């Protein structure tokens, strides 16, 4: 039996809007059209260190969404806006880092599932027969953008982001799998990217591929968040001041320039100080300070050592000589070899006699092979320049 009376779909859309979702659409659990592209992407190793994406069970569920929830008949896809990067508050001190706009407040993994749970509660009160459900938001084996396009929410742009023709792409997606049989909405079939290449040309690491996928191992978001090891030496300069994520390919998109709104869910700005962190202070964050500052934000996904690694690279890229004492203190006192290694690189990037002395002194006590290697590379860089 189809429970897709107009009033039920209208109710879900109205309730989703009341709960803070800017877009909502309906689709079915049929296999996604883009799965072959996704499978080839995995086979070519373009998911880099994200091994969880290639687990057989995860691949199977992405190929067939009906495996996610027994008896699933419908998928409600929602989108919630987050702040535009240009809405970042002015940094309180210089030099300042850059954090991707979706990360400025509470973690969307908390916000979206919570609101979808409220939607389920409202739906239970609306109808008098039982149903099953499952909620996702970038947290399970779902090809979210494919489902969103099928639900009519927009098209997948050349930068791999979902783009809405009147709102741009500063959205986070969520899915509600239901055993209710709701009529799918028409898919969004138009491609409004046309001949535009702005995102491809603007990417500092050239990670955007011709088939609307990314070479994850070169993407700044991957390098600063998912990557748990050293950032490749040749890619470090391209990170500029980014310490968590990246917004560049969206910032240059004409659809965001023309249509992205400053309206967003207030939870995304609960911690505005996250947006442009003071790098000379950040490099000294203790474990307790890190946890306190980024409590309930997405930043802990990078872990403290990953975040301070990124901060060190940003300080080196911004080439502020006043940062040298802070980086030298880090090289001498930081417990994490990963952070010390990148601090050594940053010291070498800034250069000067003070940097040479600090690096040479560090060699006398350093025991970690990777840090020692980075110190030698930094000294060589200074002498050659």
VENLINJO-V21267 format. One record per residue. N is the residue number from 1. RES is the residue in one letter. PHI is phi in whole degrees, 0 to 359 (NA if undefined). BURIAL is 1 if it has 9 or more other ideal C-beta (glycine too) atoms within 8 Angstrom, else 0. Layout:
n:N res:RES phi:PHI burial:BURIAL
n:N res:RES phi:PHI burial:BURIAL
//
This chain:
n:1 res:X phi:NA burial:0
n:2 res:X phi:268 burial:0
n:3 res:X phi:264 burial:1
n:4 res:X phi:269 burial:1
n:5 res:X phi:298 burial:0
n:6 res:X phi:309 burial:0
n:7 res:X phi:293 burial:0
n:8 res:X phi:288 burial:1
n:9 res:X phi:296 burial:1
n:10 res:X phi:297 burial:0
n:11 res:X phi:298 burial:1
n:12 res:X phi:298 burial:1
n:13 res:X phi:294 burial:1
n:14 res:X phi:294 burial:0
n:15 res:X phi:292 burial:1
n:16 res:X phi:298 burial:1
n:17 res:X phi:296 burial:1
n:18 res:X phi:297 burial:0
n:19 res:X phi:276 burial:1
n:20 res:X phi:106 burial:0
n:21 res:X phi:274 burial:1
n:22 res:X phi:273 burial:1
n:23 res:X phi:223 burial:1
n:24 res:X phi:211 burial:1
n:25 res:X phi:213 burial:1
n:26 res:X phi:235 burial:1
n:27 res:X phi:215 burial:1
n:28 res:X phi:251 burial:0
n:29 res:X phi:272 burial:1
n:30 res:X phi:293 burial:0
n:31 res:X phi:304 burial:0
n:32 res:X phi:287 burial:1
n:33 res:X phi:296 burial:0
n:34 res:X phi:272 burial:1
n:35 res:X phi:297 burial:1
n:36 res:X phi:299 burial:0
n:37 res:X phi:295 burial:1
n:38 res:X phi:297 burial:1
n:39 res:X phi:297 burial:1
n:40 res:X phi:295 burial:0
n:41 res:X phi:300 burial:1
n:42 res:X phi:294 burial:1
n:43 res:X phi:299 burial:0
n:44 res:X phi:275 burial:0
n:45 res:X phi:73 burial:0
n:46 res:X phi:282 burial:1
n:47 res:X phi:275 burial:1
n:48 res:X phi:54 burial:1
n:49 res:X phi:278 burial:1
n:50 res:X phi:275 burial:1
n:51 res:X phi:299 burial:0
n:52 res:X phi:299 burial:0
n:53 res:X phi:290 burial:1
n:54 res:X phi:259 burial:0
n:55 res:X phi:300 burial:0
n:56 res:X phi:306 burial:0
n:57 res:X phi:293 burial:0
n:58 res:X phi:291 burial:1
n:59 res:X phi:296 burial:1
n:60 res:X phi:298 burial:1
n:61 res:X phi:287 burial:1
n:62 res:X phi:292 burial:1
n:63 res:X phi:288 burial:1
n:64 res:X phi:219 burial:0
n:65 res:X phi:302 burial:1
n:66 res:X phi:292 burial:0
n:67 res:X phi:284 burial:0
n:68 res:X phi:287 burial:1
n:69 res:X phi:221 burial:1
n:70 res:X phi:304 burial:0
n:71 res:X phi:82 burial:0
n:72 res:X phi:299 burial:1
n:73 res:X phi:237 burial:1
n:74 res:X phi:218 burial:1
n:75 res:X phi:231 burial:1
n:76 res:X phi:267 burial:1
n:77 res:X phi:251 burial:1
n:78 res:X phi:238 burial:1
n:79 res:X phi:224 burial:1
n:80 res:X phi:233 burial:1
n:81 res:X phi:286 burial:1
n:82 res:X phi:237 burial:1
n:83 res:X phi:298 burial:1
n:84 res:X phi:284 burial:1
n:85 res:X phi:304 burial:1
n:86 res:X phi:290 burial:0
n:87 res:X phi:272 burial:0
n:88 res:X phi:297 burial:1
n:89 res:X phi:295 burial:0
n:90 res:X phi:294 burial:0
n:91 res:X phi:300 burial:0
n:92 res:X phi:285 burial:0
n:93 res:X phi:206 burial:0
n:94 res:X phi:246 burial:0
n:95 res:X phi:285 burial:1
n:96 res:X phi:243 burial:1
n:97 res:X phi:272 burial:1
n:98 res:X phi:233 burial:1
n:99 res:X phi:242 burial:1
n:100 res:X phi:305 burial:1
n:101 res:X phi:298 burial:1
n:102 res:X phi:291 burial:1
n:103 res:X phi:258 burial:1
n:104 res:X phi:285 burial:1
n:105 res:X phi:223 burial:1
n:106 res:X phi:293 burial:1
n:107 res:X phi:301 burial:1
n:108 res:X phi:296 burial:1
n:109 res:X phi:294 burial:1
n:110 res:X phi:269 burial:1
n:111 res:X phi:291 burial:1
n:112 res:X phi:293 burial:1
n:113 res:X phi:300 burial:1
n:114 res:X phi:298 burial:0
n:115 res:X phi:289 burial:1
n:116 res:X phi:292 burial:1
n:117 res:X phi:297 burial:1
n:118 res:X phi:295 burial:1
n:119 res:X phi:296 burial:1
n:120 res:X phi:298 burial:1
n:121 res:X phi:300 burial:0
n:122 res:X phi:295 burial:1
n:123 res:X phi:293 burial:1
n:124 res:X phi:298 burial:0
n:125 res:X phi:287 burial:0
n:126 res:X phi:279 burial:0
n:127 res:X phi:246 burial:1
n:128 res:X phi:249 burial:0
n:129 res:X phi:226 burial:0
n:130 res:X phi:285 burial:0
n:131 res:X phi:206 burial:1
n:132 res:X phi:253 burial:1
n:133 res:X phi:208 burial:1
n:134 res:X phi:210 burial:1
n:135 res:X phi:244 burial:1
n:136 res:X phi:224 burial:1
n:137 res:X phi:206 burial:1
n:138 res:X phi:52 burial:0
n:139 res:X phi:225 burial:0
n:140 res:X phi:203 burial:0
n:141 res:X phi:283 burial:1
n:142 res:X phi:228 burial:1
n:143 res:X phi:275 burial:1
n:144 res:X phi:300 burial:1
n:145 res:X phi:293 burial:1
n:146 res:X phi:298 burial:1
n:147 res:X phi:296 burial:1
n:148 res:X phi:295 burial:1
n:149 res:X phi:294 burial:1
n:150 res:X phi:295 burial:1
n:151 res:X phi:274 burial:1
n:152 res:X phi:87 burial:1
n:153 res:X phi:274 burial:1
n:154 res:X phi:154 burial:1
n:155 res:X phi:242 burial:1
n:156 res:X phi:272 burial:1
n:157 res:X phi:283 burial:1
n:158 res:X phi:297 burial:1
n:159 res:X phi:274 burial:1
n:160 res:X phi:77 burial:1
n:161 res:X phi:273 burial:1
n:162 res:X phi:284 burial:1
n:163 res:X phi:240 burial:1
n:164 res:X phi:262 burial:1
n:165 res:X phi:293 burial:1
n:166 res:X phi:239 burial:0
n:167 res:X phi:228 burial:1
n:168 res:X phi:83 burial:1
n:169 res:X phi:231 burial:1
n:170 res:X phi:280 burial:1
n:171 res:X phi:229 burial:1
n:172 res:X phi:242 burial:1
n:173 res:X phi:254 burial:1
n:174 res:X phi:215 burial:1
n:175 res:X phi:227 burial:1
n:176 res:X phi:240 burial:1
n:177 res:X phi:277 burial:1
n:178 res:X phi:228 burial:1
n:179 res:X phi:272 burial:1
n:180 res:X phi:277 burial:1
n:181 res:X phi:266 burial:0
n:182 res:X phi:252 burial:1
n:183 res:X phi:295 burial:0
n:184 res:X phi:294 burial:1
n:185 res:X phi:278 burial:1
n:186 res:X phi:297 burial:0
n:187 res:X phi:290 burial:1
n:188 res:X phi:271 burial:1
n:189 res:X phi:257 burial:0
n:190 res:X phi:284 burial:0
n:191 res:X phi:243 burial:0
n:192 res:X phi:262 burial:0
n:193 res:X phi:285 burial:0
n:194 res:X phi:57 burial:0
n:195 res:X phi:268 burial:0
n:196 res:X phi:300 burial:0
n:197 res:X phi:234 burial:0
n:198 res:X phi:299 burial:1
n:199 res:X phi:294 burial:1
n:200 res:X phi:297 burial:1
n:201 res:X phi:289 burial:0
n:202 res:X phi:278 burial:1
n:203 res:X phi:296 burial:1
n:204 res:X phi:294 burial:1
n:205 res:X phi:251 burial:1
n:206 res:X phi:52 burial:0
n:207 res:X phi:267 burial:1
n:208 res:X phi:275 burial:1
n:209 res:X phi:264 burial:1
n:210 res:X phi:297 burial:0
n:211 res:X phi:264 burial:0
n:212 res:X phi:66 burial:1
n:213 res:X phi:237 burial:1
n:214 res:X phi:236 burial:1
n:215 res:X phi:277 burial:1
n:216 res:X phi:303 burial:1
n:217 res:X phi:295 burial:1
n:218 res:X phi:251 burial:1
n:219 res:X phi:282 burial:1
n:220 res:X phi:299 burial:1
n:221 res:X phi:298 burial:1
n:222 res:X phi:296 burial:1
n:223 res:X phi:299 burial:1
n:224 res:X phi:264 burial:1
n:225 res:X phi:236 burial:1
n:226 res:X phi:286 burial:1
n:227 res:X phi:293 burial:1
n:228 res:X phi:258 burial:0
n:229 res:X phi:250 burial:0
n:230 res:X phi:289 burial:0
n:231 res:X phi:279 burial:1
n:232 res:X phi:309 burial:0
n:233 res:X phi:303 burial:0
n:234 res:X phi:287 burial:0
n:235 res:X phi:264 burial:1
n:236 res:X phi:303 burial:1
n:237 res:X phi:300 burial:0
n:238 res:X phi:289 burial:0
n:239 res:X phi:289 burial:1
n:240 res:X phi:52 burial:1
n:241 res:X phi:256 burial:1
n:242 res:X phi:289 burial:1
n:243 res:X phi:244 burial:1
n:244 res:X phi:200 burial:1
n:245 res:X phi:76 burial:1
n:246 res:X phi:198 burial:1
n:247 res:X phi:242 burial:1
n:248 res:X phi:303 burial:1
n:249 res:X phi:293 burial:1
n:250 res:X phi:272 burial:1
n:251 res:X phi:297 burial:1
n:252 res:X phi:271 burial:1
n:253 res:X phi:292 burial:1
n:254 res:X phi:303 burial:0
n:255 res:X phi:290 burial:1
n:256 res:X phi:281 burial:1
n:257 res:X phi:300 burial:0
n:258 res:X phi:274 burial:0
n:259 res:X phi:238 burial:1
n:260 res:X phi:298 burial:1
n:261 res:X phi:254 burial:1
n:262 res:X phi:282 burial:0
n:263 res:X phi:291 burial:0
n:264 res:X phi:191 burial:1
n:265 res:X phi:292 burial:1
n:266 res:X phi:299 burial:0
n:267 res:X phi:299 burial:0
n:268 res:X phi:287 burial:1
n:269 res:X phi:238 burial:1
n:270 res:X phi:293 burial:0
n:271 res:X phi:234 burial:1
n:272 res:X phi:298 burial:1
n:273 res:X phi:292 burial:0
n:274 res:X phi:291 burial:1
n:275 res:X phi:300 burial:1
n:276 res:X phi:227 burial:1
n:277 res:X phi:290 burial:1
n:278 res:X phi:285 burial:1
n:279 res:X phi:295 burial:1
n:280 res:X phi:292 burial:1
n:281 res:X phi:275 burial:1
n:282 res:X phi:299 burial:1
n:283 res:X phi:296 burial:1
n:284 res:X phi:260 burial:0
n:285 res:X phi:300 burial:1
n:286 res:X phi:282 burial:0
n:287 res:X phi:300 burial:0
n:288 res:X phi:294 burial:0
n:289 res:X phi:295 burial:0
n:290 res:X phi:298 burial:1
n:291 res:X phi:298 burial:1
n:292 res:X phi:293 burial:0
n:293 res:X phi:295 burial:1
n:294 res:X phi:253 burial:1
n:295 res:X phi:305 burial:0
n:296 res:X phi:67 burial:0
n:297 res:X phi:260 burial:1
n:298 res:X phi:286 burial:1
n:299 res:X phi:301 burial:1
n:300 res:X phi:301 burial:1
n:301 res:X phi:301 burial:0
n:302 res:X phi:282 burial:1
n:303 res:X phi:65 burial:0
n:304 res:X phi:301 burial:1
n:305 res:X phi:295 burial:1
n:306 res:X phi:290 burial:1
n:307 res:X phi:294 burial:1
n:308 res:X phi:292 burial:1
n:309 res:X phi:304 burial:1
n:310 res:X phi:295 burial:1
n:311 res:X phi:298 burial:1
n:312 res:X phi:299 burial:1
n:313 res:X phi:297 burial:1
n:314 res:X phi:298 burial:1
n:315 res:X phi:296 burial:1
n:316 res:X phi:294 burial:1
n:317 res:X phi:293 burial:1
n:318 res:X phi:281 burial:1
n:319 res:X phi:51 burial:0
n:320 res:X phi:267 burial:1
n:321 res:X phi:298 burial:0
n:322 res:X phi:292 burial:0
n:323 res:X phi:277 burial:1
n:324 res:X phi:305 burial:1
n:325 res:X phi:302 burial:0
n:326 res:X phi:289 burial:1
n:327 res:X phi:291 burial:1
n:328 res:X phi:295 burial:1
n:329 res:X phi:300 burial:1
n:330 res:X phi:298 burial:1
n:331 res:X phi:299 burial:1
n:332 res:X phi:276 burial:0
n:333 res:X phi:236 burial:0
n:334 res:X phi:293 burial:1
n:335 res:X phi:280 burial:0
n:336 res:X phi:272 burial:1
n:337 res:X phi:302 burial:0
n:338 res:X phi:301 burial:1
n:339 res:X phi:288 burial:1
n:340 res:X phi:301 burial:1
n:341 res:X phi:299 burial:1
n:342 res:X phi:282 burial:1
n:343 res:X phi:294 burial:1
n:344 res:X phi:298 burial:1
n:345 res:X phi:301 burial:1
n:346 res:X phi:296 burial:1
n:347 res:X phi:298 burial:1
n:348 res:X phi:295 burial:1
n:349 res:X phi:292 burial:1
n:350 res:X phi:287 burial:1
n:351 res:X phi:76 burial:0
n:352 res:X phi:100 burial:1
n:353 res:X phi:295 burial:0
n:354 res:X phi:300 burial:0
n:355 res:X phi:294 burial:1
n:356 res:X phi:300 burial:1
n:357 res:X phi:298 burial:0
n:358 res:X phi:294 burial:1
n:359 res:X phi:293 burial:1
n:360 res:X phi:296 burial:1
n:361 res:X phi:296 burial:0
n:362 res:X phi:296 burial:1
n:363 res:X phi:297 burial:1
n:364 res:X phi:287 burial:0
n:365 res:X phi:236 burial:0
n:366 res:X phi:289 burial:1
n:367 res:X phi:243 burial:0
n:368 res:X phi:281 burial:1
n:369 res:X phi:299 burial:0
n:370 res:X phi:291 burial:1
n:371 res:X phi:294 burial:1
n:372 res:X phi:301 burial:1
n:373 res:X phi:299 burial:1
n:374 res:X phi:295 burial:1
n:375 res:X phi:296 burial:1
n:376 res:X phi:298 burial:1
n:377 res:X phi:297 burial:1
n:378 res:X phi:294 burial:1
n:379 res:X phi:297 burial:1
n:380 res:X phi:297 burial:0
n:381 res:X phi:298 burial:1
n:382 res:X phi:294 burial:1
n:383 res:X phi:293 burial:0
n:384 res:X phi:280 burial:0
n:385 res:X phi:245 burial:0
//
